Structure formats: structure tokens, C-alpha cells
């Protein structure tokens, strides 16, 4: 089983971070809309 190269690890980490950022933005927007709806 080949070891993961550093480049692949960094790319995976970047994708992981961008996914978290997108999720965080979606949650923030949903919370704002929920607050405005009340």
C-alpha cells in the first residue's frame, strides 16, 4: 500500500477545510434567516 504523498495530503486538507467553511457559512445564513423570521 503506497504512502500518501505530502501533496495529496495537503490537497485533501484544503478540500476538507473548504467543506467546513462552506458548511459554517450555510449554518450561519440559516440561523440568521431563522432569527429574522421570528
GROMACS elastic network, one bead per residue, 0.5 to 0.9 nm:
[ bonds ]
;  ai    aj funct       b0    kb
    2     5     6  0.86966   500
    4     7     6  0.82421   500
    4     8     6  0.64425   500
    4     9     6  0.66217   500
    5     8     6  0.54270   500
    5     9     6  0.64151   500
    5    10     6  0.88236   500
    6     9     6  0.50667   500
    6    10     6  0.61869   500
    6    11     6  0.86113   500
    7    10     6  0.52057   500
    7    11     6  0.61605   500
    7    12     6  0.85705   500
    8    11     6  0.50823   500
    8    12     6  0.60568   500
    8    13     6  0.85113   500
    9    12     6  0.51189   500
    9    13     6  0.61355   500
    9    14     6  0.86421   500
   10    14     6  0.61436   500
   10    15     6  0.86756   500
   11    14     6  0.50636   500
   11    15     6  0.62870   500
   11    16     6  0.85624   500
   12    15     6  0.51842   500
   12    16     6  0.61055   500
   12    17     6  0.86364   500
   13    17     6  0.61030   500
   13    18     6  0.85643   500
   14    17     6  0.51474   500
   14    18     6  0.61459   500
   14    19     6  0.85661   500
   15    18     6  0.51299   500
   15    19     6  0.61137   500
   15    20     6  0.86838   500
   16    19     6  0.51549   500
   16    20     6  0.63696   500
   16    21     6  0.87240   500
   17    20     6  0.51171   500
   17    21     6  0.61560   500
   17    22     6  0.86251   500
   18    22     6  0.60873   500
   18    23     6  0.85127   500
   19    22     6  0.51500   500
   19    23     6  0.61268   500
   19    24     6  0.85209   500
   20    23     6  0.50351   500
   20    24     6  0.59917   500
   20    25     6  0.85638   500
   21    24     6  0.50446   500
   21    25     6  0.61695   500
   21    26     6  0.86396   500
   22    25     6  0.51482   500
   22    26     6  0.62209   500
   22    27     6  0.86614   500
   23    26     6  0.51176   500
   23    27     6  0.61634   500
   23    28     6  0.85578   500
   24    27     6  0.51531   500
   24    28     6  0.60884   500
   24    29     6  0.86252   500
   25    28     6  0.50588   500
   25    29     6  0.61612   500
   25    30     6  0.85546   500
   26    29     6  0.51980   500
   26    30     6  0.61211   500
   26    31     6  0.86227   500
   27    30     6  0.50306   500
   27    31     6  0.61199   500
   27    32     6  0.85747   500
   28    31     6  0.51710   500
   28    32     6  0.61864   500
   28    33     6  0.86742   500
   29    32     6  0.50565   500
   29    33     6  0.61576   500
   29    34     6  0.85104   500
   30    33     6  0.51797   500
   30    34     6  0.60972   500
   30    35     6  0.86413   500
   31    35     6  0.61615   500
   31    36     6  0.86196   500
   32    35     6  0.51205   500
   32    36     6  0.61864   500
   32    37     6  0.85743   500
   33    36     6  0.50527   500
   33    37     6  0.60369   500
   33    38     6  0.88836   500
   34    37     6  0.51190   500
   34    38     6  0.67150   500
   35    38     6  0.56381   500
